[in-house]
Amino acid sequence: MADDVASFTGSIPQYYDQGLGPVIFAGYAADIAQRVAAGRPARVLETAAGTGIVTRKLRDALSPNAKLTATDLNPPMLDLARAKFRPGEQVSIQPADAGALPFADGSFDAIVCQFGLMFFPDKAGSFAEARRALVPGGRYLFNVWDSHRHNPFGRIAHEMAGRFFPDDPPQFYNVPFSCHQIDPIKELLITAGFDRIDIAVIRQERELPDSANFARAAVYGNPLIDQVQARGGVDPDRIADALAQEFRREFGDDPGRMPLQAIVFSAVKR
């Protein structure tokens, strides 16, 4: 069964933004936004912006005069992103494919992408597009999740979904953690024409205030829900309930404490 792992539509954006965002995305959004702002870029592009979690942090961190453009392949995600900005803020939001950017060469001083690379079907092509859209000396910053070993919520969600479909386990939760090997990414960056590559492993510990809410978002807030419904025969709520119990067992009773780990790359166009 073919599974679409990059389609964030329907009710997914709301669960993603409100259920997953505060727990697993917000802390890393603040980190990468500060890294981008430290270079004082005047023109910034965000790819795979999703519901604008990083976009909001970027707008707050950048100079008021900096121009920020946020893009994503899924317009329903961007609908939520737009609601996070007041009229007059320097933010342009539009659908775009990171592998075929609709911008002229040298349009941006910095490009940023949070947890998007894993979903790009042509990673080398996306790096080439980022380089093309940057000015000489421009910076490309992005992060990826480390492996299941360092992000147990992903391992648990993957294993739990598999228990309900042992003959055809959903594979979504393999994808977000599929770029944890540093060397292949480094080589792709070098081949694309980047140098001065800096890599940082960032470990965080996040409070899990409501395991049931997080578990529900872990099922309904990404394409796992589509994979479950396509297979049929299992109420997704059953998976969410079982997942909540496993999260409490692993991270403690509410509020639990959950470790996360990501890898941040910074590269300069040569």
C-alpha positions in Angstrom: 0.0 0.0 0.0 1.5 3.4 -1.0 1.4 6.0 1.7 1.5 9.7 1.1 3.7 11.0 3.9 3.8 14.7 2.9 0.1 15.6 2.6 -0.9 17.6 5.6 -4.6 18.4 4.8 -8.1 18.1 6.2 -8.1 18.3 10.1 -4.4 17.5 10.3 -3.1 21.1 10.5 -5.2 21.9 13.6 -4.0 18.9 15.5 -0.4 19.5 14.3 -0.4 23.1 15.4 -2.2 22.9 18.8 -1.4 19.3 19.9 2.2 18.7 18.6 3.4 22.3 18.2 3.8 23.4 21.8 5.5 20.1 22.9 7.9 19.1 20.1 8.2 22.1 17.7 8.2 25.3 19.6 11.5 24.9 21.5 13.4 24.1 18.3 11.6 26.9 16.5 13.0 29.4 19.0 16.5 28.0 18.6 16.6 28.1 14.8 15.0 31.5 14.6 17.7 33.0 16.9 20.4 31.3 14.7 18.9 32.9 11.6 18.5 36.3 13.2 22.1 36.3 14.4 23.3 36.8 10.8 21.1 40.0 10.5 19.6 39.0 7.1 17.5 41.5 5.2 15.6 38.9 3.1 14.6 35.5 4.6 12.8 32.5 3.0 11.3 29.8 5.1 10.5 26.5 3.3 8.2 23.8 4.7 6.8 26.5 7.0 3.7 24.4 8.0 1.5 26.3 10.4 3.9 29.1 11.0 5.5 27.9 14.3 9.0 28.9 13.1 7.6 31.8 11.0 6.2 33.5 14.1 9.5 33.1 16.0 11.4 34.4 13.0 9.3 37.5 12.7 9.8 38.3 16.4 13.6 37.7 16.2 14.4 39.4 12.9 14.9 43.1 12.4 11.6 44.9 11.8 12.8 45.9 8.4 13.7 42.4 7.3 11.4 40.8 4.7 10.2 37.3 5.5 8.7 34.9 3.0 7.1 31.7 4.3 6.2 28.8 2.0 4.8 25.3 2.2 3.5 22.7 -0.2 0.3 22.3 1.8 -2.0 25.4 1.6 -4.2 24.2 4.5 -1.2 24.4 6.8 -0.5 28.0 5.6 -4.1 29.0 6.4 -3.2 28.5 10.1 0.1 30.3 9.7 -1.6 33.4 8.3 -3.7 33.7 11.4 -0.6 34.2 13.5 0.2 37.6 12.0 -1.2 41.1 12.4 -1.9 43.3 9.4 1.2 45.2 8.4 3.7 42.7 9.7 6.5 42.0 7.1 5.4 38.5 6.2 4.5 37.1 2.8 3.0 33.6 2.9 2.5 31.5 -0.2 2.4 27.9 -1.4 5.6 26.7 -2.9 7.6 23.5 -3.5 11.0 23.5 -1.9 12.3 21.5 -4.8 11.2 24.0 -7.4 11.2 27.5 -5.7 9.3 30.2 -7.6 12.0 32.8 -6.9 14.8 34.4 -8.9 18.4 33.5 -8.4 19.9 35.3 -5.4 16.6 36.4 -3.9 17.5 35.8 -0.3 20.2 36.3 2.3 19.1 33.3 4.4 16.9 30.3 3.9 15.5 28.3 6.9 13.7 25.0 7.1 12.5 23.2 10.2 11.9 19.5 10.1 11.1 19.6 6.4 14.0 17.9 4.7 12.9 14.4 5.6 9.7 14.9 3.5 11.5 16.2 0.4 11.5 13.4 -2.3 14.6 15.0 -4.0 16.8 16.1 -1.2 19.8 16.9 -3.5 17.5 19.0 -5.7 16.1 20.9 -2.7 19.7 21.8 -1.7 20.5 22.9 -5.2 17.3 25.1 -5.2 18.2 26.6 -1.8 21.7 27.5 -3.1 20.3 29.0 -6.3 17.9 31.3 -4.4 20.6 32.5 -2.0 23.0 35.4 -2.6 26.7 34.5 -2.6 27.6 34.1 1.0 24.0 33.5 2.0 23.2 31.0 4.7 21.0 27.9 4.6 19.9 26.7 8.1 17.8 23.6 8.7 17.2 21.0 11.3 16.2 17.3 11.3 15.2 14.9 14.0 17.8 12.6 15.4 16.9 8.9 15.5 14.2 7.1 17.3 16.7 6.2 19.9 16.9 9.9 21.0 13.3 10.7 20.3 11.3 7.9 22.1 7.9 9.5 21.3 8.5 8.7 17.6 9.6 5.2 18.3 6.6 4.5 20.6 4.1 6.0 18.1 5.6 3.9 15.3 5.6 0.7 17.3 2.0 1.3 18.6 0.6 1.8 15.1 2.3 -1.4 14.0 0.7 -3.4 16.7 -2.8 -2.5 15.3 -1.7 -3.4 11.7 0.9 -6.2 12.1 0.4 -7.3 8.4 0.8 -3.8 7.0 2.3 -1.5 9.6 1.9 2.3 8.8 5.3 3.7 8.0 4.8 7.4 8.6 6.8 7.6 11.9 9.9 6.2 10.1 10.0 9.2 7.8 10.5 12.2 10.2 13.5 10.4 11.8 15.0 9.2 8.5 17.8 11.9 8.2 19.6 11.4 11.4 22.9 10.3 9.7 25.0 13.4 9.4 27.5 12.4 6.7 25.1 11.8 3.8 23.5 15.3 4.4 27.0 16.9 4.7 28.0 15.3 1.4 24.8 16.5 -0.3 25.5 20.0 0.9 29.0 20.0 -0.4 28.0 18.6 -3.8 25.3 21.3 -4.0 27.9 24.0 -3.6 27.8 24.9 0.1 30.7 25.1 2.5 31.4 26.4 6.1 29.1 23.7 7.3 28.4 23.8 11.0 26.5 21.0 12.7 25.0 21.0 16.2 23.2 18.3 18.2 20.5 20.0 20.3 18.9 18.0 23.1 15.9 19.3 24.9 13.6 18.1 27.6 9.9 19.1 27.3 7.1 18.9 29.7 4.2 16.7 28.6 1.3 18.3 30.4 -1.5 16.1 28.9 -0.5 12.7 27.5 -3.9 12.1 26.1 -4.0 15.3 24.1 -0.4 14.7 22.8 -1.2 11.1 21.9 -4.3 12.2 20.0 -2.3 14.8 18.1 0.4 12.2 17.4 -2.3 10.1 15.6 -4.4 12.8 14.0 -1.8 15.6 13.5 0.1 14.0 10.6 -0.5 11.6 7.7 -0.5 8.6 10.1 -4.3 9.3 10.3 -4.6 8.9 6.6 -2.6 5.6 6.6 -4.8 4.3 9.5 -8.0 5.2 7.7 -6.8 3.8 4.4 -6.2 0.4 6.0 -9.5 0.4 7.8 -10.9 -1.8 10.5 -9.4 0.1 13.5 -10.9 3.2 15.2 -8.0 5.7 15.4 -9.2 6.6 18.9 -8.1 3.2 20.1 -4.6 3.8 18.8 -4.6 7.3 20.5 -5.8 5.8 23.8 -3.2 3.0 23.8 -0.5 5.6 22.9 -1.5 7.8 25.8 -1.0 4.9 28.2 2.4 4.1 26.7 3.5 7.7 26.9 2.6 7.8 30.6 4.5 4.6 31.2 7.5 6.0 29.4 7.5 9.7 30.5 5.6 9.6 33.8 2.1 10.6 34.9 1.0 14.1 33.7 2.9 16.2 33.6 5.6 13.9 32.2 9.1 14.8 31.0 10.0 13.9 27.5 13.5 14.0 25.9 13.9 15.3 22.3 17.0 15.6 20.1 17.5 17.3 16.8 20.5 18.1 14.6 20.9 21.6 13.2 22.9 22.4 10.0 24.2 25.7 8.9 25.8 26.1 5.5 27.1 29.0 3.4 26.7 29.3 -0.4 30.2 29.5 -1.9 
